[in-house]
């Protein structure tokens, strides 16, 4: 591809027009463009351009003077970019895509967040969490550079030339001011240089947080505490009763999962179908109406876990169709693959000789399923795509050995194809699950501990979930608290150690009960952590607000944003005054919340 021309821009621009100044959206993807092909003199004529797609080219840098001051959306995926500082010329940018640029690092993501005050989305994901991290880093770096300045100036003799001394200060600040893990050192040193140069330019009189760009109202709103959620109890269902008996208030319900909203052509579809399991039954319930859409029974089984996936299948007529498939497992060590819409079991995987405690699908490979068993093994399966007769042929990909029973599974959010976390009876462990490695049977890569001393190891972790791409919520290791910790900072500090102390970000106050196996869950889009307790309550935490507070965070556990009290529904003409909420899950938009109890009650709330 040669230099760009006005004719090409008008051909690929929208709306169709004969004037460059009227183009609002421009697609220049897949043209094998080099950086020198981006002619600032030509592109600056696009005075109304708001959306620019430069994906799938060969760009190594962005020219610094493109003149696109109104640009709101920029896509630069799958290029060879090595630096993001030129993004500062787009002050109105709200959405940015940088995926597939192998030379860019985590530090470049932080730089982009710092340089773009109105940024809302990066690579299709909410940017507010990164924005909060950048603000916290910047405050701490500003404080440390200021302290270094005061110490440096106090050490100067009157004879030393001020100009030379100031230049020495910038060099010494970049060399000596350190904060955060090594993986962020490129960003922190970049900011230290900027802060120290501005400090020198002001003569040391203006060191303040003016360095922090003013964020948009949406990003700033993250700092404010969330008002109490208005949740209305809708339904209390006994759909897992043994022999369909209304007298059954003893069947324990263990796990639930919302069906993802995969409706094609409906980008804003809301997930409102939830799968629940307990006893010998798996149910699919419509939360809006309280109707049990489907019920699958396996006599003699006790189901402990459910998980959804969506598969693209080809029908006998040759048409492509997306299937919602529900995996359910429990006491017998078998995984049942349920075609929910058709209402039948279309496959059974005899996965383990002992009970399966939990299972989950890979977030990146729709046919990859992890199963965790009381036989102290985690197995990764490829369930495949169903054949014409709607049957599955599963194959085993990996076996992961554990030293204690695995209770909860969570692929690492930032690298789900590389690492898997598991909360176990004996602690929290991590495995390398990369399929390009030769070993098909693997031991634990690292064990994470949550406190110092000889008692740190071997503590049960019965709650585990990612809040966002970096922050993990875990429970069980410390009585009465939920721990929030950083995966990236913990992993960076690991070195060659097999036992690693987690980098704790905050602790959350929870029930002081000594009872175990209350599973926590997260709602990443809303920044919320949820957990039930032994009295039927649901504890709700606004984690976005907590993590956005200025460091250091209080050492004492922080109180929940809200506690949803058990509403005491009636059963057998008597109020159910007390129950245990084993698990509680919300759909991604937090429109519906479902809690499962040890008294055969599925409780559903709706948010107003």
ABEGO torsion letter per residue (X at the ends): XBBBBAAAAAAABOBBBABAAABABBBABGAGBBAAABBAAAAAABAABABBBABGBABABBBABAGBAABABBBABGBABABAAAAAABAABABBBABGBAABBAAAAAAAAAABAABABBGGBBAAAAAAAAAAAAAAAAAAAAAAAAAAAAABBAABBAAAAAAAAAAAAAAABBBEBAAAAAAAAAAAAAAAAAAAAAGGABBBAAABBBBBAAAAAAABBBBBBBBBBABBBBAABBGGBAABAABBBABBBBBBBABBGBAABBBABBBBBEEABBBBBBAAAGBBABBBBBBGBBBABBBBBBBBBBBAAGBBBBBBBBBBBBAAGBBBBBBAAAGBBABBBBABABBBABBBBBAABAABBBBBBAAGBBBBBBAEBBBAAGBBBBBBABBBBBABBBABBBBBAABAAABBBBBBAAEBBBBBABAABABABBBBABBBBABBEAAABGBBBABBBBABAABBBBBGABBGBBBBBBAAAAAAAAEABABBBBBBABBBBBBABABBGBBBBBBAAAGBBBBBBAAGBBBBBBAAAAAABBOBBBABBBBBABBBBBAGBBBGGBBBABBBBABBBBBAAGABBBBBBAAGBBBBBBBX
